[in-house]
Amino acid sequence: MEYFSILNFYFLIIVFLALLFPFLFLKFIHPILKKVIEKKNKNLFKNLVKLRFFYTLGYILSPLILLLTLNNTSMIGNDLEKFTYIIKKVSGIWIIVSLSILLNKLLTALNDTFKKNEFFIKYPVNSYLQLIKLIIVIITAIFSICYALNLSPWGILSGVGALGAILLLVFKDTILGLIASIQVYGGKLLQEGDWIELKDLNIDGEVMEVGLHRVKVKAWDNTITTFPTAKFLEYTFKNWRGMQESGGRRIKRRIILSISSIKFINENFLKKLSDLVLLKDYLKNKNLELKEANASLREEDINRRSLTNLGCFRIYIKNYLEKHPKIRQDMTLLVRQLPINQYGLPIEVYAFTNTTKWKEYEDIQSDIFDHVLASIHYFELEAYQEPSSKDLKSLISNLK
């Protein structure tokens, strides 16, 4: 009876210490950990606190004390044996589950802390962390069941191979997502922060996150779109990172000129164009070239080479772009004719701005075409425009 009372007293002390220790940990040890971790990485500590990591760590101490103490105490032959057996099992399962939660929280905190790091952006670390979390949960479930039923976990793990086909079906999306993330990141096809276009899914925006299962993209209207990572294996997509890294954004826009307005230049028109600074050198050199080419031909000969308003206009725009301070001169610069269509003759400007910022790019492009459109009439050319209802009414009234 006296022995039983001592055991009861001893057991009560164990329970009391087990319940007290988490509070002592949070009161005295937690501040020390705070100082140590904050010295290494302040953001990491903030994320750990946000995820309540230290509370989980503190409350794992109670079952740990109970389990270690009861395993080293012989209570066989007394009434506390069954009760302590249950406590051991509950404590063991609690420790296994808590360790799983701690590891998951630690991985989440590391990801949140370093997700803007160049290494995390360059490689699919987030995808791998999610896969590790999934493996931890599976292993935790197996070990918890085995500990509760006194089974060997290796027996269950060896039988997992026989369930491979079922696991492939259950985790099909996870496996496809992992393969997609490895291929996309391994080939350096995609990084967080990239601007992508996936036309098949009507996606156009900035990549916010590439996970094991899903990709998160922020569109330019600030809406968030998510879609399976495996879609990168099914569809083609455009990545604008190369444009951003090059420092130049392409202008590729055309205007359509009316063919009926294209003509040869006479002496009066030539004199007018000679006043343009951007054409002086061109006209001077071109006139010498034409005189040599036409030296053996008569004035009325149709084979004589002559200047046209279209050719002068094209050279004028080219020289204008070459003198423009916001156009990259080390990249392709063209002003070219496209094939004639039912609307007229398209003239295309192909050049690169010296900035990739959207607003500045649009301003530069608009300023250039403001000038191009205003210059058309100086060369006695006409831009094609489909007739409006007002034009038709005017035509009908003139016919009357």
The 8 nearest C-alpha neighbors of each residue, nearest first, counted from 0:
[[1, 3, 2, 4, 5, 6, 77, 7],
 [0, 2, 4, 3, 5, 6, 7, 8],
 [3, 1, 5, 0, 4, 6, 7, 77],
 [2, 4, 0, 6, 1, 5, 7, 77],
 [5, 3, 7, 1, 6, 2, 8, 0],
 [6, 4, 8, 2, 7, 3, 9, 1],
 [7, 5, 9, 3, 8, 4, 10, 2],
 [6, 8, 4, 10, 9, 5, 11, 3],
 [7, 9, 5, 11, 6, 10, 4, 12],
 [8, 10, 6, 12, 7, 11, 5, 13],
 [9, 11, 7, 13, 8, 12, 6, 14],
 [12, 10, 14, 8, 13, 9, 15, 7],
 [11, 13, 15, 9, 10, 14, 16, 8],
 [12, 14, 10, 16, 11, 15, 17, 9],
 [15, 13, 17, 11, 12, 16, 18, 10],
 [14, 16, 12, 18, 17, 13, 19, 11],
 [17, 15, 19, 13, 18, 14, 20, 12],
 [16, 18, 61, 14, 15, 20, 19, 64],
 [19, 17, 15, 16, 20, 61, 14, 21],
 [20, 18, 16, 17, 22, 21, 15, 23],
 [19, 21, 23, 22, 17, 18, 16, 24],
 [22, 20, 57, 24, 23, 58, 19, 25],
 [21, 23, 25, 24, 20, 19, 26, 57],
 [24, 22, 20, 26, 21, 25, 27, 19],
 [23, 25, 28, 21, 22, 26, 27, 29],
 [24, 26, 29, 22, 23, 27, 28, 21],
 [27, 25, 23, 24, 22, 29, 28, 30],
 [26, 28, 24, 29, 23, 25, 30, 31],
 [29, 27, 24, 31, 30, 25, 26, 32],
 [28, 30, 25, 32, 31, 27, 24, 33],
 [31, 29, 33, 32, 28, 27, 34, 26],
 [30, 32, 28, 34, 33, 29, 35, 27],
 [33, 31, 29, 35, 30, 34, 36, 28],
 [32, 34, 30, 31, 36, 35, 37, 29],
 [33, 35, 37, 31, 32, 36, 38, 30],
 [34, 36, 32, 38, 33, 37, 31, 39],
 [37, 35, 39, 38, 33, 34, 40, 32],
 [36, 38, 41, 40, 34, 39, 35, 33],
 [39, 37, 36, 35, 40, 34, 41, 33],
 [38, 40, 36, 37, 35, 41, 43, 34],
 [41, 39, 37, 43, 42, 38, 36, 44],
 [40, 42, 37, 44, 43, 45, 38, 39],
 [43, 41, 45, 44, 40, 112, 46, 37],
 [42, 44, 46, 40, 41, 45, 112, 47],
 [43, 45, 47, 41, 42, 46, 37, 36],
 [46, 44, 42, 48, 47, 43, 49, 41],
 [45, 47, 49, 43, 108, 48, 44, 50],
 [46, 48, 44, 50, 52, 49, 45, 108],
 [49, 47, 51, 45, 50, 46, 52, 44],
 [48, 50, 46, 47, 51, 45, 52, 44],
 [49, 51, 47, 48, 52, 46, 104, 108],
 [52, 50, 48, 54, 49, 53, 47, 55],
 [53, 51, 47, 55, 50, 54, 48, 56],
 [54, 52, 56, 55, 51, 57, 48, 47],
 [55, 53, 57, 56, 51, 52, 58, 25],
 [54, 56, 52, 58, 53, 57, 59, 51],
 [57, 55, 53, 54, 59, 58, 52, 101],
 [58, 56, 21, 54, 55, 59, 60, 53],
 [57, 59, 60, 55, 21, 56, 61, 54],
 [60, 58, 56, 57, 61, 62, 94, 55],
 [59, 61, 63, 58, 57, 62, 64, 21],
 [60, 62, 17, 64, 63, 59, 58, 18],
 [63, 61, 90, 65, 64, 60, 66, 59],
 [62, 64, 60, 66, 61, 65, 67, 59],
 [65, 63, 67, 61, 62, 66, 17, 68],
 [66, 64, 62, 68, 63, 67, 69, 61],
 [65, 67, 63, 69, 87, 68, 64, 62],
 [68, 66, 70, 64, 65, 69, 63, 71],
 [67, 69, 65, 71, 70, 66, 64, 72],
 [68, 70, 72, 71, 66, 67, 65, 83],
 [71, 69, 67, 68, 72, 66, 73, 87],
 [70, 72, 69, 68, 67, 73, 66, 74],
 [73, 71, 69, 70, 74, 68, 67, 75],
 [72, 74, 75, 71, 69, 70, 80, 76],
 [75, 73, 80, 77, 72, 76, 79, 6],
 [76, 74, 77, 73, 80, 79, 78, 72],
 [75, 77, 74, 78, 80, 79, 73, 81],
 [78, 76, 79, 75, 80, 74, 3, 81],
 [77, 79, 80, 76, 81, 82, 74, 75],
 [80, 78, 82, 77, 81, 83, 74, 75],
 [79, 81, 83, 82, 78, 74, 75, 77],
 [82, 80, 84, 83, 79, 85, 78, 86],
 [81, 83, 79, 85, 84, 80, 86, 78],
 [84, 82, 86, 80, 85, 81, 79, 87],
 [83, 85, 81, 87, 82, 86, 80, 88],
 [86, 84, 88, 82, 87, 83, 89, 81],
 [85, 87, 83, 89, 84, 88, 90, 82],
 [88, 86, 90, 84, 85, 66, 89, 91],
 [87, 89, 91, 85, 90, 86, 147, 92],
 [88, 90, 86, 92, 91, 87, 93, 85],
 [91, 89, 62, 93, 87, 88, 92, 86],
 [90, 92, 88, 94, 93, 89, 87, 95],
 [93, 91, 95, 89, 94, 143, 90, 96],
 [92, 94, 90, 96, 91, 95, 97, 89],
 [93, 95, 97, 91, 92, 96, 98, 59],
 [96, 94, 92, 98, 97, 93, 91, 99],
 [95, 97, 99, 93, 98, 94, 92, 100],
 [98, 96, 100, 94, 99, 95, 93, 101],
 [99, 97, 101, 95, 100, 96, 94, 102],
 [98, 100, 96, 102, 97, 101, 103, 135],
 [99, 101, 97, 103, 98, 102, 104, 96],
 [102, 100, 98, 104, 99, 103, 97, 105],
 [101, 103, 105, 99, 104, 100, 98, 106],
 [104, 102, 100, 106, 105, 101, 132, 107],
 [105, 103, 107, 101, 106, 102, 108, 100],
 [104, 106, 102, 108, 107, 103, 101, 109],
 [107, 105, 109, 103, 104, 108, 110, 102],
 [108, 106, 104, 110, 105, 109, 111, 103],
 [107, 109, 111, 105, 46, 110, 106, 47],
 [110, 108, 106, 112, 107, 111, 113, 105],
 [109, 111, 107, 114, 108, 113, 112, 106],
 [112, 110, 108, 114, 109, 113, 107, 46],
 [113, 111, 109, 110, 43, 114, 108, 42],
 [112, 114, 116, 115, 110, 111, 109, 119],
 [113, 115, 110, 119, 116, 111, 112, 120],
 [116, 114, 113, 117, 120, 119, 112, 118],
 [115, 117, 113, 119, 114, 118, 120, 112],
 [116, 118, 120, 119, 121, 115, 114, 122],
 [117, 119, 121, 120, 116, 122, 124, 115],
 [120, 118, 116, 114, 122, 117, 121, 124],
 [121, 119, 117, 118, 191, 122, 190, 116],
 [120, 122, 118, 119, 190, 117, 123, 184],
 [121, 123, 119, 124, 120, 184, 118, 185],
 [124, 122, 126, 125, 184, 180, 127, 119],
 [125, 123, 127, 126, 122, 119, 128, 120],
 [124, 126, 128, 127, 123, 210, 129, 110],
 [127, 125, 211, 210, 129, 123, 124, 128],
 [126, 128, 130, 124, 129, 125, 131, 123],
 [127, 129, 131, 125, 130, 126, 124, 132],
 [128, 130, 132, 126, 127, 131, 211, 125],
 [129, 131, 127, 133, 128, 132, 134, 126],
 [132, 130, 128, 134, 133, 129, 135, 127],
 [133, 131, 129, 135, 130, 134, 103, 128],
 [132, 134, 130, 136, 131, 135, 129, 137],
 [133, 135, 131, 137, 132, 136, 138, 130],
 [136, 134, 132, 138, 133, 137, 139, 131],
 [135, 137, 139, 133, 134, 138, 140, 132],
 [138, 136, 134, 140, 139, 135, 141, 133],
 [137, 139, 141, 135, 140, 136, 142, 134],
 [140, 138, 136, 142, 137, 141, 135, 143],
 [139, 141, 143, 137, 138, 142, 136, 144],
 [142, 140, 138, 144, 139, 143, 145, 137],
 [141, 143, 145, 139, 144, 140, 146, 152],
 [144, 142, 146, 140, 92, 145, 141, 139],
 [143, 145, 147, 141, 146, 142, 148, 140],
 [144, 146, 150, 142, 148, 143, 147, 149],
 [147, 145, 149, 143, 144, 148, 142, 150],
 [146, 148, 144, 145, 149, 143, 88, 92],
 [149, 147, 145, 150, 146, 144, 143, 151],
 [150, 148, 146, 145, 147, 151, 144, 152],
 [151, 149, 145, 148, 152, 146, 147, 144],
 [150, 152, 153, 154, 145, 149, 155, 146],
 [153, 151, 155, 154, 145, 142, 156, 150],
 [152, 154, 156, 155, 151, 157, 158, 150],
 [153, 155, 157, 152, 156, 151, 158, 150],
 [154, 156, 158, 152, 153, 157, 159, 151],
 [155, 157, 153, 159, 158, 154, 152, 160],
 [158, 156, 154, 155, 159, 153, 160, 161],
 [159, 157, 155, 160, 156, 161, 154, 162],
 [158, 160, 162, 156, 161, 157, 163, 155],
 [161, 159, 163, 158, 162, 157, 156, 164],
 [160, 162, 159, 163, 158, 164, 157, 165],
 [163, 161, 159, 160, 165, 164, 166, 158],
 [164, 162, 166, 160, 165, 161, 167, 159],
 [165, 163, 167, 166, 162, 168, 161, 160],
 [166, 164, 168, 162, 167, 163, 169, 170],
 [165, 167, 169, 163, 168, 164, 170, 162],
 [168, 166, 164, 170, 171, 165, 169, 163],
 [169, 167, 171, 165, 166, 170, 164, 172],
 [168, 170, 166, 167, 171, 165, 172, 173],
 [169, 171, 173, 167, 168, 172, 166, 174],
 [170, 172, 168, 174, 167, 173, 169, 175],
 [173, 171, 175, 174, 170, 176, 212, 229],
 [172, 174, 176, 170, 171, 175, 212, 177],
 [175, 173, 177, 171, 176, 172, 170, 178],
 [176, 174, 172, 178, 177, 173, 229, 179],
 [175, 177, 229, 173, 179, 228, 212, 211],
 [176, 178, 174, 180, 179, 175, 211, 173],
 [179, 177, 175, 181, 176, 180, 182, 174],
 [180, 178, 176, 182, 229, 177, 181, 183],
 [179, 181, 183, 177, 182, 178, 184, 176],
 [182, 180, 178, 185, 184, 179, 183, 177],
 [183, 181, 185, 179, 180, 184, 186, 178],
 [182, 184, 188, 180, 186, 181, 185, 189],
 [185, 183, 187, 181, 186, 182, 122, 180],
 [186, 184, 182, 181, 187, 183, 122, 188],
 [185, 187, 188, 184, 183, 182, 181, 189],
 [188, 186, 184, 185, 189, 183, 190, 121],
 [189, 187, 183, 186, 184, 190, 238, 185],
 [188, 190, 187, 184, 183, 193, 191, 238],
 [191, 189, 193, 120, 121, 192, 184, 188],
 [190, 192, 206, 193, 207, 120, 208, 209],
 [191, 193, 206, 205, 207, 190, 194, 120],
 [194, 192, 206, 205, 191, 190, 240, 195],
 [193, 195, 205, 239, 204, 238, 206, 240],
 [196, 194, 238, 237, 204, 203, 239, 193],
 [195, 197, 203, 237, 236, 202, 198, 238],
 [198, 196, 236, 202, 199, 200, 201, 203],
 [197, 199, 201, 200, 196, 202, 236, 203],
 [200, 198, 201, 197, 234, 202, 235, 236],
 [199, 201, 198, 202, 197, 226, 234, 196],
 [202, 200, 198, 199, 197, 203, 196, 224],
 [203, 201, 197, 200, 196, 198, 204, 218],
 [202, 204, 196, 218, 195, 197, 201, 205],
 [203, 205, 218, 217, 194, 219, 195, 216],
 [204, 206, 194, 217, 216, 193, 192, 207],
 [207, 205, 216, 192, 191, 193, 208, 215],
 [208, 206, 216, 215, 191, 192, 205, 217],
 [207, 209, 215, 214, 206, 191, 210, 216],
 [210, 208, 214, 215, 213, 191, 211, 207],
 [211, 209, 126, 213, 212, 214, 125, 208],
 [210, 212, 126, 176, 177, 213, 129, 173],
 [213, 211, 176, 210, 228, 227, 173, 172],
 [214, 212, 227, 228, 210, 226, 211, 225],
 [213, 215, 209, 225, 226, 228, 208, 210],
 [214, 216, 225, 208, 207, 224, 206, 209],
 [217, 215, 206, 224, 207, 205, 223, 204],
 [216, 218, 223, 205, 204, 222, 221, 224],
 [219, 217, 204, 221, 222, 220, 203, 223],
 [218, 220, 221, 204, 217, 222, 203, 205],
 [219, 221, 218, 222, 217, 204, 223, 203],
 [222, 220, 219, 218, 217, 223, 204, 216],
 [221, 223, 218, 220, 217, 224, 219, 216],
 [224, 222, 217, 216, 218, 221, 225, 215],
 [223, 225, 216, 215, 217, 222, 226, 218],
 [226, 224, 215, 214, 213, 216, 223, 227],
 [225, 227, 213, 214, 228, 224, 215, 230],
 [228, 226, 213, 229, 230, 212, 214, 225],
 [227, 229, 213, 176, 230, 214, 212, 231],
 [228, 230, 176, 231, 227, 179, 232, 175],
 [231, 229, 233, 232, 228, 227, 234, 226],
 [230, 232, 229, 233, 234, 228, 179, 235],
 [231, 233, 230, 229, 234, 179, 235, 228],
 [234, 232, 230, 231, 235, 229, 179, 236],
 [235, 233, 231, 232, 230, 236, 199, 197],
 [236, 234, 197, 231, 237, 233, 232, 199],
 [235, 237, 197, 196, 234, 238, 195, 198],
 [236, 238, 196, 195, 239, 197, 235, 194],
 [237, 239, 195, 240, 194, 196, 236, 193],
 [240, 238, 194, 242, 241, 195, 237, 243],
 [239, 241, 243, 242, 238, 193, 244, 194],
 [242, 240, 244, 243, 239, 245, 238, 246],
 [243, 241, 245, 240, 239, 244, 248, 247],
 [242, 244, 240, 241, 245, 246, 355, 239],
 [243, 245, 241, 246, 242, 240, 247, 355],
 [246, 244, 242, 243, 247, 241, 248, 240],
 [245, 247, 244, 243, 354, 355, 353, 242],
 [248, 246, 353, 352, 354, 351, 245, 355],
 [249, 247, 351, 355, 352, 242, 354, 250],
 [248, 250, 351, 350, 251, 352, 247, 349],
 [251, 249, 350, 349, 351, 252, 248, 364],
 [252, 250, 349, 348, 249, 350, 347, 253],
 [251, 253, 348, 347, 250, 349, 254, 346],
 [254, 252, 347, 346, 348, 345, 255, 251],
 [253, 255, 346, 345, 347, 256, 382, 252],
 [256, 254, 345, 344, 383, 382, 343, 346],
 [257, 255, 382, 344, 383, 343, 381, 258],
 [256, 258, 343, 383, 259, 381, 260, 382],
 [259, 257, 260, 261, 343, 256, 344, 381],
 [258, 260, 257, 261, 262, 381, 380, 256],
 [259, 261, 380, 258, 257, 381, 262, 379],
 [262, 260, 258, 259, 309, 308, 380, 307],
 [263, 261, 307, 308, 260, 264, 309, 259],
 [264, 262, 307, 306, 308, 305, 265, 261],
 [263, 265, 307, 306, 268, 308, 269, 262],
 [266, 264, 268, 267, 269, 263, 306, 270],
 [265, 267, 269, 268, 270, 264, 271, 272],
 [268, 266, 270, 269, 265, 271, 264, 272],
 [267, 269, 271, 265, 270, 266, 264, 272],
 [270, 268, 266, 272, 271, 267, 265, 273],
 [269, 271, 273, 267, 268, 272, 266, 274],
 [270, 272, 268, 269, 273, 274, 267, 275],
 [273, 271, 269, 274, 270, 275, 268, 278],
 [274, 272, 270, 275, 279, 271, 269, 278],
 [273, 275, 272, 271, 276, 270, 279, 278],
 [276, 274, 273, 278, 277, 272, 279, 271],
 [275, 277, 279, 278, 274, 273, 280, 272],
 [278, 276, 275, 279, 318, 315, 319, 280],
 [277, 279, 281, 275, 276, 280, 282, 315],
 [280, 278, 282, 276, 273, 281, 277, 283],
 [281, 279, 283, 282, 278, 284, 277, 276],
 [280, 282, 278, 284, 283, 279, 285, 277],
 [283, 281, 285, 279, 284, 280, 286, 278],
 [282, 284, 280, 286, 281, 285, 279, 287],
 [285, 283, 287, 281, 286, 282, 280, 288],
 [284, 286, 282, 288, 287, 283, 281, 289],
 [285, 287, 289, 283, 288, 284, 282, 290],
 [288, 286, 290, 284, 285, 289, 291, 283],
 [287, 289, 285, 291, 286, 290, 292, 284],
 [288, 290, 292, 286, 291, 287, 293, 285],
 [291, 289, 293, 287, 292, 288, 294, 286],
 [292, 290, 294, 288, 289, 293, 287, 295],
 [291, 293, 289, 290, 294, 288, 304, 295],
 [292, 294, 296, 290, 295, 291, 303, 289],
 [295, 293, 291, 296, 290, 292, 297, 289],
 [294, 296, 293, 297, 292, 291, 290, 303],
 [297, 295, 293, 294, 300, 303, 298, 302],
 [296, 298, 300, 299, 295, 293, 303, 294],
 [299, 297, 300, 296, 303, 301, 293, 302],
 [298, 300, 297, 301, 303, 296, 302, 293],
 [301, 299, 297, 302, 298, 303, 296, 293],
 [302, 300, 303, 299, 304, 298, 297, 296],
 [303, 301, 300, 304, 296, 293, 299, 297],
 [302, 304, 301, 293, 300, 305, 296, 298],
 [305, 303, 289, 302, 293, 306, 292, 301],
 [304, 306, 303, 263, 307, 289, 264, 286],
 [305, 307, 264, 263, 308, 310, 304, 311],
 [308, 306, 263, 310, 264, 309, 262, 311],
 [307, 309, 311, 310, 378, 312, 262, 264],
 [308, 310, 312, 307, 311, 261, 313, 262],
 [311, 309, 313, 307, 312, 308, 314, 306],
 [312, 310, 308, 314, 313, 309, 315, 307],
 [311, 313, 315, 309, 310, 314, 308, 316],
 [312, 314, 310, 316, 315, 311, 309, 317],
 [315, 313, 317, 311, 316, 312, 318, 310],
 [314, 316, 312, 318, 313, 317, 311, 319],
 [317, 315, 319, 313, 314, 318, 320, 312],
 [318, 316, 314, 320, 319, 315, 334, 321],
 [319, 317, 321, 315, 320, 316, 314, 277],
 [318, 320, 316, 322, 317, 321, 315, 323],
 [321, 319, 323, 317, 322, 318, 316, 326],
 [322, 320, 318, 319, 323, 317, 328, 326],
 [321, 323, 319, 320, 318, 324, 326, 317],
 [322, 324, 320, 321, 325, 326, 319, 318],
 [325, 323, 326, 322, 327, 321, 320, 353],
 [326, 324, 353, 323, 352, 327, 363, 354],
 [325, 327, 352, 353, 323, 324, 351, 328],
 [328, 326, 353, 351, 329, 352, 330, 325],
 [327, 329, 330, 326, 321, 332, 331, 351],
 [330, 328, 327, 331, 332, 326, 351, 247],
 [331, 329, 328, 327, 332, 351, 350, 247],
 [330, 332, 350, 333, 329, 351, 349, 328],
 [331, 333, 350, 349, 330, 334, 328, 351],
 [334, 332, 349, 335, 348, 350, 331, 317],
 [335, 333, 348, 347, 317, 349, 313, 346],
 [334, 336, 347, 346, 333, 337, 348, 313],
 [335, 337, 346, 345, 347, 338, 344, 334],
 [336, 338, 345, 346, 339, 335, 344, 347],
 [339, 337, 340, 336, 344, 345, 343, 346],
 [338, 340, 344, 343, 337, 345, 341, 342],
 [341, 339, 342, 343, 338, 344, 345, 337],
 [340, 342, 343, 339, 344, 338, 257, 258],
 [343, 341, 340, 383, 344, 255, 257, 339],
 [342, 344, 257, 340, 258, 256, 341, 339],
 [343, 345, 339, 256, 255, 258, 257, 346],
 [346, 344, 255, 337, 254, 336, 253, 256],
 [347, 345, 336, 253, 254, 335, 337, 255],
 [348, 346, 253, 335, 252, 334, 349, 345],
 [347, 349, 334, 252, 251, 253, 333, 350],
 [348, 350, 251, 333, 250, 332, 334, 347],
 [349, 351, 332, 250, 249, 331, 333, 348],
 [352, 350, 249, 248, 247, 327, 250, 326],
 [351, 353, 326, 247, 248, 354, 327, 325],
 [352, 354, 247, 327, 325, 326, 246, 351],
 [355, 353, 247, 352, 356, 246, 360, 248],
 [354, 356, 248, 247, 243, 246, 357, 360],
 [357, 355, 359, 354, 358, 360, 248, 361],
 [356, 358, 360, 359, 361, 355, 354, 362],
 [359, 357, 361, 360, 356, 362, 363, 355],
 [360, 358, 362, 361, 356, 357, 363, 354],
 [359, 361, 357, 363, 358, 362, 356, 364],
 [360, 362, 364, 358, 359, 363, 365, 357],
 [363, 361, 359, 365, 360, 364, 366, 358],
 [364, 362, 366, 360, 365, 361, 359, 367],
 [363, 365, 361, 367, 362, 366, 360, 368],
 [364, 366, 362, 368, 367, 363, 369, 361],
 [367, 365, 369, 363, 364, 368, 362, 370],
 [368, 366, 364, 370, 365, 369, 363, 371],
 [367, 369, 371, 370, 365, 366, 372, 364],
 [368, 370, 366, 367, 372, 371, 365, 373],
 [369, 371, 373, 368, 367, 372, 374, 366],
 [372, 370, 368, 374, 373, 369, 367, 375],
 [373, 371, 374, 375, 369, 370, 368, 382],
 [372, 374, 370, 371, 375, 369, 376, 377],
 [375, 373, 371, 377, 372, 376, 370, 378],
 [376, 374, 380, 372, 377, 378, 373, 371],
 [375, 377, 379, 378, 380, 374, 381, 373],
 [378, 376, 374, 379, 375, 380, 373, 272],
 [377, 379, 376, 380, 375, 308, 312, 374],
 [380, 378, 376, 377, 375, 381, 260, 308],
 [379, 381, 260, 376, 375, 378, 261, 382],
 [380, 382, 257, 256, 260, 383, 375, 376],
 [383, 381, 256, 255, 257, 384, 380, 254],
 [382, 384, 257, 256, 255, 381, 385, 342],
 [385, 383, 386, 382, 255, 342, 387, 257],
 [384, 386, 387, 383, 342, 390, 388, 382],
 [387, 385, 390, 384, 391, 388, 389, 383],
 [386, 388, 390, 389, 385, 391, 384, 392],
 [387, 389, 391, 390, 392, 386, 393, 394],
 [388, 390, 392, 387, 391, 393, 386, 394],
 [391, 389, 393, 387, 388, 392, 386, 394],
 [392, 390, 394, 388, 393, 389, 395, 387],
 [391, 393, 389, 395, 394, 390, 396, 388],
 [392, 394, 390, 396, 391, 395, 389, 397],
 [395, 393, 391, 397, 392, 396, 390, 398],
 [394, 396, 398, 392, 397, 393, 391, 399],
 [395, 397, 399, 393, 398, 394, 392, 391],
 [398, 396, 394, 399, 395, 393, 392, 391],
 [399, 397, 395, 396, 394, 393, 392, 391],
 [398, 396, 397, 395, 394, 393, 392, 391]]
